[in-house]
Amino acid sequence: MSNVPLMPMATAVWLVENTTLTFKQIATFCNLHEVEVQGIADGEVAKGIMAYNPIISGQLTKEEIDLSSKDEARNLQIKNTDIEISSEDKKIKKYVPLSKRQDKPDSALWLIRQHSMLKDSQIAKLVGVTKNSVTSIRNKSYWNYNSLNPKDPVAIGIFSQIDLINAIEKAERRIKREKKEKEKAKKTREVSNNE
């Protein structure tokens, strides 16, 4: 049954309307009875079914249809497409219980104090809060700032140590790049002032 096209009746409607294939070829390809395909051609079967193009969906090629149209004994061969499923661990947002929701702003405060070189957007991405929340915590204008207790986010399991190290390295690279750009701008100003 794995060699049957997606939506066989709709595919049969399209093949009847748009090709010169025999009823037997269409019936074999769509796993239908030859009389059903003849009924589709006569307009008695599948009256309300929209035609489904198997070429667009990648189940057939135009060349395959042409080859089978020329040779009535040749059956259509469905194009096997293997879908590649990546095995990478993707971050899936999961439900956070009410008792753990306060840990996110606490973790953001800990990151602001311990790793001040991190940008607000980096902290927001790591912890899973909005950038505005991180900015308000940094400016001490967060609505619940007085009750925040800094907590290590790695220790409470919000993200891994590797994520933290990668974010810190990225921040350090950014700081070095900005420092080089400032020095370059300063040198160009000095050169233009000397002229």
C-alpha positions as CSV (number, residue, x, y, z in Angstrom):
1,M,0.0,0.0,0.0
2,S,3.1,2.3,0.2
3,N,3.1,2.6,-3.6
4,V,-0.3,4.3,-3.7
5,P,-0.3,8.0,-4.4
6,L,-1.5,10.5,-1.9
7,M,-5.3,11.1,-2.4
8,P,-5.7,8.3,-5.0
9,M,-9.2,9.3,-6.2
10,A,-8.3,13.0,-6.7
11,T,-5.1,11.9,-8.4
12,A,-7.1,9.6,-10.7
13,V,-9.4,12.5,-11.6
14,W,-6.4,14.6,-12.6
15,L,-4.9,11.8,-14.6
16,V,-8.1,11.2,-16.5
17,E,-8.6,14.9,-17.3
18,N,-5.0,15.7,-18.2
19,T,-3.3,12.6,-19.7
20,T,-3.9,10.0,-22.4
21,L,-3.2,7.1,-20.1
22,T,-5.5,4.0,-20.3
23,F,-8.0,3.4,-17.6
24,K,-6.1,0.3,-16.6
25,Q,-2.8,2.2,-16.1
26,I,-4.6,4.8,-14.0
27,A,-6.5,2.2,-12.0
28,T,-3.2,0.2,-11.3
29,F,-1.4,3.4,-10.2
30,C,-4.1,4.7,-8.0
31,N,-5.1,1.3,-6.6
32,L,-8.7,1.6,-7.9
33,H,-10.9,-0.7,-10.0
34,E,-10.8,0.0,-13.7
35,V,-14.6,0.5,-13.7
36,E,-14.1,3.3,-11.1
37,V,-11.7,5.1,-13.4
38,Q,-14.2,4.7,-16.3
39,G,-16.9,6.2,-14.0
40,I,-14.6,9.1,-13.3
41,A,-14.1,9.7,-17.0
42,D,-17.9,9.4,-17.6
43,G,-18.6,11.9,-14.8
44,E,-20.5,9.4,-12.7
45,V,-17.9,8.8,-10.0
46,A,-16.0,11.5,-8.0
47,K,-18.3,14.4,-9.0
48,G,-17.3,16.7,-6.2
49,I,-13.6,15.7,-5.9
50,M,-11.1,18.3,-6.9
51,A,-8.3,17.0,-9.2
52,Y,-4.9,16.6,-7.5
53,N,-1.8,17.1,-9.6
54,P,0.7,14.3,-8.7
55,I,3.5,16.2,-10.6
56,I,3.3,19.2,-8.3
57,S,3.4,17.0,-5.2
58,G,6.4,15.2,-6.5
59,Q,4.8,11.7,-6.8
60,L,5.1,11.6,-10.6
61,T,7.2,13.2,-13.3
62,K,6.1,14.5,-16.6
63,E,8.6,12.1,-18.3
64,E,7.1,9.1,-16.4
65,I,3.6,10.0,-17.7
66,D,4.9,10.5,-21.3
67,L,6.7,7.1,-21.2
68,S,3.5,5.3,-20.0
69,S,1.3,7.2,-22.5
70,K,3.4,5.8,-25.4
71,D,3.4,2.2,-24.0
72,E,0.0,1.0,-22.9
73,A,1.6,-2.1,-21.2
74,R,3.8,0.0,-19.0
75,N,2.5,0.9,-15.5
76,L,3.2,4.2,-13.9
77,Q,5.9,4.1,-11.2
78,I,5.5,6.3,-8.2
79,K,8.5,8.5,-7.5
80,N,9.9,7.5,-4.1
81,T,11.0,10.4,-2.1
82,D,12.7,9.7,1.2
83,I,12.1,12.5,3.7
84,E,15.1,13.3,5.7
85,I,14.4,13.7,9.4
86,S,17.1,15.5,11.2
87,S,18.3,14.0,14.5
88,E,19.4,17.3,15.9
89,D,17.9,18.2,19.2
90,K,15.7,21.2,18.5
91,K,14.6,23.4,21.3
92,I,11.0,22.8,21.9
93,K,9.0,25.2,24.0
94,K,7.5,23.3,26.8
95,Y,5.0,24.1,29.5
96,V,6.5,25.7,32.5
97,P,4.6,25.1,35.8
98,L,3.5,28.1,37.8
99,S,6.0,27.3,40.6
100,K,8.9,27.6,38.2
101,R,7.9,30.7,36.3
102,Q,9.5,33.0,38.8
103,D,12.8,31.3,38.1
104,K,13.1,33.0,34.7
105,P,13.3,36.6,35.9
106,D,15.6,35.4,38.8
107,S,17.9,33.8,36.3
108,A,17.9,36.9,34.1
109,L,19.0,38.9,37.2
110,W,21.7,36.4,37.9
111,L,23.0,36.7,34.3
112,I,22.9,40.5,34.4
113,R,25.0,40.5,37.6
114,Q,27.4,37.7,36.8
115,H,27.9,38.2,33.1
116,S,27.2,41.9,32.4
117,M,28.8,41.7,28.9
118,L,25.8,39.7,27.6
119,K,23.3,41.8,25.6
120,D,19.7,41.9,26.7
121,S,18.7,40.0,23.6
122,Q,21.1,37.2,24.4
123,I,19.8,36.9,28.0
124,A,16.2,36.9,26.8
125,K,17.0,34.1,24.3
126,L,18.8,32.0,26.9
127,V,16.3,32.4,29.7
128,G,13.1,32.5,27.6
129,V,11.7,35.9,28.6
130,T,11.1,39.0,26.5
131,K,13.9,41.5,25.8
132,N,11.8,44.2,27.5
133,S,11.7,42.1,30.7
134,V,15.5,41.8,30.7
135,T,15.9,45.6,30.0
136,S,13.5,46.5,32.9
137,I,15.3,44.1,35.2
138,R,18.6,45.7,34.2
139,N,17.2,49.2,34.8
140,K,15.6,48.0,38.1
141,S,12.2,49.0,36.8
142,Y,10.8,45.5,36.7
143,W,7.3,45.3,38.3
144,N,8.5,42.7,40.8
145,Y,12.2,43.7,41.1
146,N,12.2,43.9,44.9
147,S,11.3,40.2,45.3
148,L,13.8,38.9,42.7
149,N,16.5,36.6,44.0
150,P,19.4,35.9,41.6
151,K,19.5,32.2,40.8
152,D,22.0,30.3,38.6
153,P,20.0,29.2,35.5
154,V,22.3,26.3,34.8
155,A,21.8,24.9,38.3
156,I,18.0,25.1,38.1
157,G,18.0,23.6,34.6
158,I,16.7,26.5,32.4
159,F,19.6,25.9,30.0
160,S,22.8,24.0,29.8
161,Q,26.4,25.2,30.6
162,I,27.3,24.8,27.0
163,D,24.6,27.3,26.0
164,L,26.0,29.8,28.6
165,I,29.6,29.3,27.4
166,N,28.6,29.8,23.8
167,A,26.7,33.0,24.6
168,I,29.7,34.4,26.6
169,E,32.1,33.6,23.8
170,K,29.8,35.3,21.3
171,A,29.6,38.4,23.6
172,E,33.4,38.5,24.0
173,R,33.8,38.3,20.2
174,R,31.3,41.2,19.8
175,I,33.2,43.3,22.4
176,K,36.6,42.7,20.6
177,R,35.0,43.6,17.2
178,E,33.5,46.8,18.6
179,K,36.8,47.7,20.2
180,K,38.7,47.3,16.9
181,E,36.0,49.4,15.1
182,K,36.4,52.2,17.7
183,E,40.2,52.1,17.3
184,K,39.9,52.2,13.5
185,A,37.5,55.1,13.7
186,K,39.8,56.9,16.1
187,K,42.8,56.5,13.7
188,T,40.8,57.7,10.7
189,R,39.7,60.8,12.7
190,E,43.4,61.5,13.7
191,V,44.5,61.1,10.1
192,S,41.8,63.5,8.9
193,N,42.7,66.0,11.7
194,N,46.4,65.9,10.7
195,E,45.6,66.7,7.1
